[in-house]
Amino acid sequence: MDCVNIIAKDDALVLMGDGVYAALADTDASKALQDTDAKLYVMAADALAAGVKNLAVAVSCIDMDGLVALTETFPRQQAWY
């Protein structure tokens, strides 16, 4: 999770695909993400497809409309693969 090293408090992080596993509650990954104080989101369809239901409290589910709204709020994006 290289993004943890550069994400800032006023940033937002959207977890997609296999990245949704990092949002599972009570895991080292979710704790590291929550410690960044950034806004954390998962794509609801990806979480559903992966069977991820027990999300960390600080993580919000969004749909495609929510993703589009975030791109309007955060005009610069960085993709991590």
C-alpha positions as a Python dict, from the first residue, in 0.01 Angstrom:
ca = {
    (1, 'M'): (0, 0, 0),
    (2, 'D'): (238, 265, -124),
    (3, 'C'): (-42, 522, -128),
    (4, 'V'): (-36, 536, 255),
    (5, 'N'): (303, 706, 233),
    (6, 'I'): (175, 1002, 30),
    (7, 'I'): (-196, 1039, 105),
    (8, 'A'): (-285, 1349, 306),
    (9, 'K'): (-565, 1440, 545),
    (10, 'D'): (-758, 1640, 284),
    (11, 'D'): (-735, 1364, 20),
    (12, 'A'): (-987, 1097, -71),
    (13, 'L'): (-909, 737, -156),
    (14, 'V'): (-1145, 517, -357),
    (15, 'L'): (-1077, 145, -334),
    (16, 'M'): (-1177, -55, -642),
    (17, 'G'): (-1140, -412, -758),
    (18, 'D'): (-922, -618, -525),
    (19, 'G'): (-842, -297, -337),
    (20, 'V'): (-1172, -329, -151),
    (21, 'Y'): (-1014, -598, 69),
    (22, 'A'): (-807, -320, 229),
    (23, 'A'): (-1133, -179, 367),
    (24, 'L'): (-1218, -487, 574),
    (25, 'A'): (-1274, -396, 937),
    (26, 'D'): (-1008, -478, 1195),
    (27, 'T'): (-726, -547, 948),
    (28, 'D'): (-380, -395, 937),
    (29, 'A'): (-460, -250, 596),
    (30, 'S'): (-777, -74, 708),
    (31, 'K'): (-606, 59, 1020),
    (32, 'A'): (-320, 201, 811),
    (33, 'L'): (-569, 369, 578),
    (34, 'Q'): (-772, 511, 867),
    (35, 'D'): (-455, 650, 1025),
    (36, 'T'): (-408, 875, 719),
    (37, 'D'): (-724, 1069, 814),
    (38, 'A'): (-812, 1082, 443),
    (39, 'K'): (-1170, 1025, 330),
    (40, 'L'): (-1204, 655, 242),
    (41, 'Y'): (-1446, 504, -6),
    (42, 'V'): (-1508, 170, -175),
    (43, 'M'): (-1698, 108, -493),
    (44, 'A'): (-2013, -68, -372),
    (45, 'A'): (-2034, -296, -677),
    (46, 'D'): (-1673, -413, -629),
    (47, 'A'): (-1727, -479, -258),
    (48, 'L'): (-2041, -676, -336),
    (49, 'A'): (-1863, -879, -606),
    (50, 'A'): (-1577, -956, -366),
    (51, 'G'): (-1812, -1049, -81),
    (52, 'V'): (-1672, -769, 135),
    (53, 'K'): (-1944, -678, 384),
    (54, 'N'): (-1766, -597, 710),
    (55, 'L'): (-1615, -260, 620),
    (56, 'A'): (-1414, -43, 856),
    (57, 'V'): (-1626, 228, 1016),
    (58, 'A'): (-1440, 509, 839),
    (59, 'V'): (-1514, 368, 491),
    (60, 'S'): (-1814, 474, 286),
    (61, 'C'): (-1963, 285, -8),
    (62, 'I'): (-2023, 479, -327),
    (63, 'D'): (-2166, 399, -667),
    (64, 'M'): (-2061, 537, -1006),
    (65, 'D'): (-2250, 861, -944),
    (66, 'G'): (-2058, 900, -619),
    (67, 'L'): (-1730, 846, -803),
    (68, 'V'): (-1821, 1111, -1059),
    (69, 'A'): (-1907, 1353, -776),
    (70, 'L'): (-1567, 1288, -617),
    (71, 'T'): (-1390, 1367, -946),
    (72, 'E'): (-1564, 1703, -942),
    (73, 'T'): (-1450, 1767, -584),
    (74, 'F'): (-1097, 1632, -640),
    (75, 'P'): (-991, 1735, -993),
    (76, 'R'): (-651, 1559, -968),
    (77, 'Q'): (-643, 1183, -947),
    (78, 'Q'): (-369, 923, -904),
    (79, 'A'): (-430, 562, -999),
    (80, 'W'): (-249, 282, -816),
    (81, 'Y'): (-231, -69, -956),
}
